[in-house]
Amino acid sequence: MAGCAGGNAAVPPGSTASGAEGPPNQGVVTPRRDGDAEAGKQAFRFETFGNERFWTDAVRLPAGMMAQRVTPMQALELGISIDVDALSADTRRALTAELRIDPTGRTSAMLNDPAMLAMLINANAVIGMPVKDASGDGVMDVMKGDKVGASCAFCHTATDGSAFRVAGGGSIGTRLDGLASHNLDVGRIFATAANSRALYPTLQLSLNANKGNTLGRAPTGLTETSTEAEVDAYLSNPAFYPKGMFDDTFDGNGNPMHNTPLFRQDLAAPYGSEGLIARLDNFSNLVYTTLFDQTALTTPGGRAFLHTLGGAAGDEIADDYVKVLAATGVTGYPFVKAAPHAKPGSEDAPIGLRVDEATLLALNAYLAHLIAPVGAPADAQVYARGRQIFRTAGCTDCHNVDQGKPVPTFIVAMKRIFPGDNPVVLAQRMPPLNDVLNTAESIFDDKMAVVNASGRGEIRGTTMPLLLDLARKPVFLHDNSVASLADLLDPKRGANAPHPFYLTDATRRSDVVEFLKSLDTSNDSGRR
């Protein structure tokens, strides 16, 4: 296997026959401040900073679910999970009895009753969709005006499936915070909303500033006049918005990326597959102030940020979004509860807003210390062989062997991680931002076309992932383009494919696959 140094030799430049434990230059480490981890757990699960008004009054997700009579079983099939510990004892007993009679859940009255979904939401049992007492009567009831928001847990929590599990979907059980929600069908969930048009900045668009061209998986882009049905058709099409992915960039491009884990974030900096954000609290703040309430992008600070990123295209996104919100009756925005920041446009406050600092630092503490899953069992000899190949075949030009160490913080240049990168300039930008670039023949670089690490003076490329919980991962690379670890390391993908670092021998490849699946934060000291 060749490392990031390039080439396909068995021992590429920079490696030795005896092997290496990781790249000699690990990059610059950014300090992190931590708060109260227990408060961070509550924030991770339930904090919205007011975004319940965005999801309930603008996107109208609860209204859409109720109108379509979505049942708990259908929600589970969409990859949503349910916290069994949030249910009353009577509800748990009744559900257990039904599933004992029919373990498939097909005949369960509770799981196939649309009214039961509202009850689960009211109990704060639907993971990542916390309910807030908007009416102030002390009783949670979404049917009587209480509102449902979004929390970090939506994409980054699973359950142990101890009560029930839907194959390829969600589960009912005890929360396992930090796990990537590989089966969460975000696009189809959003398509159930009554006003999915309110997600306009994160849809694949066709903009006049780009001469009507579009960038993404769909052949055509949406516009400010696209109907609800047209937006829903885009969101619910797995070819355009695959399962397990979330489009987290407000750039008008259709570039969903695979959900990532949020355990052991002390090891994961910089953040995002593109590496735009260096500090964990800044990453959380960006999510709360933009993605979880996209209407904040219409504020002066939001407009300035979009203009910095996209120039005329960014201006057009903001202008068109205001038209969409007006056309769909959305008022009173922005909804996020955040304070003006002294340094608008900085990493601390990209749109000039920052949510409560104590909560951000509490989240730091919780995410930094969330335990990663134990690796899959591996035969000791296979593990040893795979480990040695990993050390000697060039993998450690970029990756560390010991997954209890922070990942190297450098950005891997796009041409190195993707030799087929042959971009054209779509728009010019002021330094330190690189020009907006795109390789038309590939979707791999779409995520980094507009939003990338050049925003903090780095290069366009990718960050290092945590090599943890890989046995549970169904697909690989941020664009879902590789079906398995074995395929990732197989030269049949070609020299110009993304991550073209291969092992030609099938046995050696299998040994490395088993080694990688077995990795956790404590297994490099002879545990296996």
Order of alpha helices (4+ residues) and beta strands (2+ residues): alpha-alpha-alpha-beta-alpha-alpha-beta-beta-alpha-beta-beta-beta-beta-alpha-alpha-beta-beta-alpha-alpha-alpha-beta-beta-alpha-alpha-beta-alpha-beta-beta-beta-alpha-alpha
